[in-house]
Amino acid sequence: SMIMVLSEIDKHLSSLGFKLDLNVRIGISTGFCWVGNLGSANRMNYTCIGNEVNVAARLETLNKQYGTQIAVSQAVQKACESEILFHPLDRVLLKGKKQPTIVYRMICPREDASKEQTEIANKFKKAFDTYMEKGYRKAVDLYLELKFILPIACDIMIKHCDSPPPSLVHILSIK
């Protein structure tokens, strides 16, 4: 919803002569964290800290590298897959982590998904699954078909197919 509203604001401002390209990137993870006023009596700060906060921040940054707007952790995808349409982006090792995770792109609530959106999500899943099964030539063909939707993400995955990272894990160089 926030992205749709931002798009409408951008269109309105364009109609008024402002040439802006408003954009937002969101990273979502789920798990335990500490939220509240932290600090001392002299200096208090309302904040949120914890492992999943760091994961969400890294996912937000990942959006820039992949040309996406909403990236979510595997835990979020598993918890929400019956309600929200997702497709896998890549298998990555986030900074500070020892285990790789599959990162997903959030598309929309399933109840709002068009037939085309569902088909595209299924094609991305098939391309990713083919890549994970080391069917690189077929995965490249599938990503080439999808490139008009997410050109940057598809280019990344095509490069992975041409030169697969060790253990099929893309190690991100984001902070």
N, C-alpha and C positions, 0 to 999 in steps of 0.2 A: 504494500500500500504506500509506504513512504517513497519508494522509487517512482511509482505512478504519479503521485502528487508532485514530486520534484520535476518530473517530465512535463507536467501541466504548467508548473510555474515557469519552467524554461521556455515553453512555447509562448506563454503570455508575455514574458519579458522580451522575447524575440519579436513579437508583434508590435511591441512598443519601441523597437529599434535597438534594443540591447542585444549584443551578440555574445551571449554567455553560453558555455556548455557546462551546465551544472551536473555534477556527478557525485555519487556517494558509493563508498565501498564498505561492506559489512562483513565481519567475521563472527561466527557463532559457534560456541562450544558449550558443553554442559558438564556440570560436576560441582564439587565443593569449592567454595571460596569464602573469604571473609569480607563482609560489607558493613560499613558503618563509619562512625567517627573514630578515627585512629590518631594517636599522638599524645601530647601532654596537655596539661591545663593551660600552658602558655601558647601552644600552637596545636590546633585541632584541624583535621582534614577529613572530610567525608570521602571515602574511597572504596575501592574494591580490589582486593589482592588475592592471589592464588594461582595455582598451576593452570586452571582452565581459563583464567583471565589472560594469561600469557599466550595460551593456545589461540584464543579468539583474536588477540592482537596480531599474531603471526598469520592467521587466516585472512584477516582484513588486508594485510600487506600482500599476501599471495594473490589477491584479486587483481592487483595492479600488474603483476607479472603475467597473469593468465587472461587479462582483458575481461574479467567478470565483475559482477557487482556484489553477489552474496555467496560466500564460501562457508561451508559448515563442516564440522568434524564428523567422523564416522559415528560417534555416539549420538549426535543430534539426528543424523539420517536414520539410524536404527530406531530411535525413540519416536520419530515423526513420519516415517515412511508411509503409513496408512493414511495420513492426512495431507501430506505435502509431496509434490512432485520434485524429485531430485534426479540428477545424473552424476556419475563419477567424473571427476576431472583428472586426477592423477594419484599415484601412490607416492607419498613424500615422507621425508624425515625432517621434521621441524627442528629448529635450533633448540638445543637443550634436551632433546628426547633421544631415547635409546631404541625405541620401536617405531617403525614406519606406520603411517596411517593412510587410509584412502580419504581424500578430500572430495567433497561433493559440491556441486552448484545447486543452489535452491532456485527453482523456477517459479512455482506458484502453488496455492492450495489446490489439491486434487479436484475439488468440486468446481473450481474455476478453470481448470485446464481444458484447452481445446484439444480436438483430436490431433491436430498438427503438433502441438506442444508435447503430447504424450508420445507420438511417433518419434519425434526428435529425441526425446529423453531415452526412449528405447534404443534408438540408433547409437546414441552416445554410449549407452551401457554395453551394447554389442561390440562397439569398437574397442572400448576399454577392456572388456572380458577377452576379446581376441588378442589384444596386446599382452594381457597378463598370461595368456596361454601360449605366448611366444609365436603367435601367427602374425608376424610383423608385416608381411606383404599385404595380407588381407586387412589388417588394422589400418595400414596407410591408405588403402583404397576407401575404407569407411570414413576415416578422418578427412580425406579429400572431399568426400561428398558433404561433409558437415562444415567444411571450412567457411562457408558463407554465413554461418551462424556465430561461431566463435573462432575467428581467424587466428588469434594469438595462441589460444589454448590448443587448437588443432595443430598449429605449427610446432609447438612444444612436443606434442605427442608424436608427430611425424618424425621429429629429430630423435626422440627416444627409440622409435622403431628402427631408424637408420643406424643408430649407435646406442643400443640398450644400456641403461645404467646398471651397475652391479646389483644383482638381486632384484632388478626391476624397481629400484627405489631411487627417486629423484631427490637428491639432497639439496634443500633450498639454502640459498645464501642470503636470507633475510634476517634482520635483527629483531 
